[in-house]
Amino acid sequence: MHFDAAFTHRGYLLNCAPARATDGTWQPYVVISRSSDGELVANRFFPTDLRFPDEATAIAHARDWAVRWIDASSVTI
């Protein structure tokens, strides 16, 4: 099943597409860029042992982390 893994939050674009591991689990990953110009702000590789049984849960984990990271930075573009 394909899930939409792109979101926006406070002027940022979050690409939360996870990687599929050889054992069939999903490893979360997120790339954060500015919506205005596409400038890369951060990319987050999560620990290799952090895996989820389905794609949607991995996407939700990455999105939640990214939203909290942006909100904690107190930066709005």
Secondary structure as UniProt FT lines:
FT   STRAND          6..9
FT   TURN            10..11
FT   STRAND          12..15
FT   STRAND          19..20
FT   TURN            22..23
FT   STRAND          26..27
FT   STRAND          29..34
FT   TURN            35..37
FT   STRAND          40..45
FT   TURN            48..49
FT   HELIX           55..73
//
